Structure formats: structure tokens, C-alpha cells
Amino acid sequence: MAIKENDFIEVDYNGKLQEDSVVFDTTNEQVAKDSGIYQEGQKFGKVIICIGEDHILKNLEKQLIGKEPGKHTIPLKAEDAFGKKSAKMVQLISAAKFTKEGIQPQVGLQVNVDGMFGIVRSVTGGRVLVDLNHPLAGKDVVYDINVFRIITDVKEKAQGLLDLQFGQGATSSELKEDELNVTLNFDLPEDYQGKFTEKIQELIPEVKKVSYSKQASQVPASEAKTE
């Protein structure tokens, strides 16, 4: 069965630079360690994505449409991956803007400029040159992606969305007929609950109702009161 728009699929992948095969993204823990991009606490393993929802690069998703499950090698030009480098995204900013926020700008430092992340390229005479381009802008890339299967189970689709949105282990869910009961280990504002419910029902029309509850705090046995 060929992959189509709005299909849920289970995948793992390695993303690497075309010029030197350096891995910059992976779902495999050992590959991450071998490539020097491993971060403590990061979750690895197969992931469930929905085609058309930009859960991975938009043009990578587009390249999967029409393909059968299995292993695929997909090259992407820079403009179809993280974009071309733009001179407009390299800006001179007063050093005072950073010192006011308690930041001492140094070459190579990652900074947040009005909600955009960038890298300091130079610091000269009270001015800071910041590159706001994506770190991989201008780079052709290649993805080795393995599509294990197309997901058809409603509960599995819903849990896949929850894991992508909130992180693996942050939620659990139970499906009773057409109602999805979601248990979270954190507080989720009601307005956000409504927006996420709309997204679930848009992508999984079999779900007619979604309810949310917070997981009860676990009291360690050593702290439990005894009579």
C-alpha cells in the first residue's frame, strides 16, 4: 500500500550532510553517540508521524508520498531542506541589547534575538554580528529513512500525536469506542486542550470526543502514613 497524505507511519531515520556524510539528526541512540550529537535525556527509537503535518521536513514528507513502506534514501537540495543562506539573516546588533539581559556575547555563542535563535559570528566595537540563518542553511542533505508500516489503529495514531506534541512518556491514553481519554503528568491549559482536540479530530475523525485528566501524584512508600 503506497503512502498518501494524512497517513500515519512508523519510521526511523538518519539525516546527514551530502558533502561529507556527517550525521546531524537520528532516531538511533548508538548513531547519535558515534556521531557526537547525543544528548542526555533525549528519547530515541521509532516514531509515528502524520504525513502532511510537518513532523519531519516538509519536502521529506512529500518525497515519501507514493512510496511503499521500506527503506528509502532521499536527497534534498538546500532550498528543499533548511533553506539557502540569506545575507538578510546576518545582523549587526548593539552589544548593549545583550548586556541588558545579562548576556556577555562571545563568538560561537547561541543567542535568542526577538524569538529567533542565532550564532554570534563576531564582537567588535560595541556591535555584535549575529547569524540568524539555520545552522544547516545552504547545505544539501540526505535522509536514510525506514518506513516500517502504515498505522491503521486509531488508539496508536492518537498516542503517536500525543508523543510528538508532549514527548514520549508525558501522556498515556485509553480509547473507549469513539472517546479518547488522555492522562497527562502535567497541567495543560483548557484553551490548549481545545486546540489539540481539534487537531486530533481533524486527523483522526474516528475520535468524536477527547477528555483530559492529570495523573495522580505518586507518594513514595517511605512517605506514606501508617496508622
C-alpha positions, 0 to 999 in steps of 0.5 A: 500500500503506497503512502498518501497524505494524512497517513500515519507511519512508523519510521526511523531515520538518519539525516546527514550532510551530502558533502561529507556524510556527517550525521546531524539528526537520528532516531538511533541512540548508538548513531547519535553517540558515534556521531557526537550529537547525543544528548542526555535525556533525549528519547530515541527509537521509532516514531509515528508521524502524520504525513502532511503535518510537518513532523519531519521536513516538509519536502521529506514528507512529500518525497515519501508520498507514493512510496511503499513502506521500506527503506528509502534514501532521499536527497534534498537540495538546500532550498528543499531542506533548511533553506539557502543562506540569506545575507538578510539573516546576518545582523549587526546588533548593539552589544548593549541589547545583550548586556541588558539581559545579562548576556556577555556575547562571545563568538560561537555563542547561541543567542535568542534575538526577538524569538529567533535563535542565532550564532554570534559570528563576531564582537567588535566595537560595541556591535555584535554580528549575529547569524540568524540563518539555520545552522544547516542553511545552504547545505544539501542533505540526505535522509536514510529513512525506514518506513516500517508500516502504515498505522491503521489503529486509531488508539496508536495514531492518537498516542503517536500525536500525543508523543510528538506534541508532549514527548514520549512518556508525558501522556498515556491514553485509553480509547473507549469506542469513539472517546479518547481519554488522555492522562497527562503528568502535567497541567495543560491549559483548557484553551490548549486542550481545545486546540489539540482536540481539534487537531486530533479530530481533524486527523483522526475523525474516528475520535468524536470526543477527547477528555483530559485528566492529570495523573495522580501524584505518586507518594513514595512508600517511605512517605506514606502514613501508617496508622 
